[in-house]
Amino acid sequence: MLPQRSKKLPAVQILLTNDDGIYAPGLLALEHELRNLGDVTVVAPATEQSGVSHSITFLSPLICKEVYESARRRGWAVEGSPADCVKIGIFEFCPRRPDLVVSGINGGLNAGINVLYSGTVAAAIEGAFFGITSVAVSLEFAEHARYEEAAVMAASVIRHVLRQKSADPQLYNLNIPTAAVGQPLDVRVVPMSVERYGEHFIKRQDPKGRTYYWATGDPPPRQTDHATDLTELARGHVTLTPLQYDMTRHRLLDAMRDWTFGEP
């Protein structure tokens, strides 16, 4: 009796997006490396969407256009936000439901409270909404950022994450400082910093005499006595932070259950 052939498992289906736009070099570099992990479908904003957080489009139609590189289809450019790209990518453009959503590589770190403003992270959160393991990937800004090398590092981290994580879908934020690029992979698993910063504005007048304000980003976040994404990135380490989108403060919720709200 001949042995039965083992059934070939389908390749990992990956949805790749970003917030820098479909022509961003970080997206192309990460696409190239992720093809070693599975089948990649690219659905990204038609134009840069940095800092749009989790905005979505619902008062106007989403215009989507196929984008080609010579004869090869790169993917779909969406005139919308990163979150729009993930949602429409899952339900319209992926050949089957993705096993993994990756957002990046962003040009600039998304750490500390910037996680709340980031379109890159929001795209990963959108994937997690639908029960899909999702990873946001960011590289420290540099005029000549080494995206290809950073993509190799990111794909390696993602491979390790997929191998070691629990069976449940998870959400991760991965940041790579310039100092770590090209070095042996050294990942620190740390929480995001919640220290406030960037309270100052420069007040000026434009040529027409109108007052405007320019955010400076100062003062920087306060130093903490415990490791966070900001402290470890400053030391030149790659950081990986597990995130959640449930913003309920559960401990306080339990304490509030006996509150009353009748007439005083």
C-alpha angles and dihedrals in degrees: 000000000000116000115252115253114245114248112253111242117229116252118258108273110222127191110203124195141147142184098240094073136262094282095054115126092226091060093050093048093049092046090056093053097041090057085073088062101044148303112328127208114189119210112164140154117280089227136021114292102179116160096012091121112194099338117148133194117241107135094064136031122269110243111209127186131186112240123208134197103204102307094337119096108230094189140260129323111211124200091221145067129303090257089053089053093054095046096048091039092057096047104032114020110032112088087227137358108299120248090202137023118202125186119195162321087234119196098236135028121281102203137128115013089340084084086076093055099039122114088195093059092040090059090055090047089053089055090050089052087067095049096260124133105248136188130194113205125197135174125203111261118261132159089239101029115188097230097162093057092042090052091056089052093046093050090050092052091047090050090053091046093053091049097050107031124101121263091259119092112265138194123221139181115209122190127184121196119211091244091062097052111110092010127110108284110268112173124187117199104213141150122259115262116246096192113135121237142152098064098143130091132188112228116216142153126239123224090272092056096253118143118239136172128222118202111230102192089234139166099044120229116285118257114257130209091229132061117266135163090269096050094047095045089053087056091053099256128137109243131210120190127184109221137194131200098205100105095185113126095223098185091055090043090061091049091051097053092092095049116119127214104187127116114310 
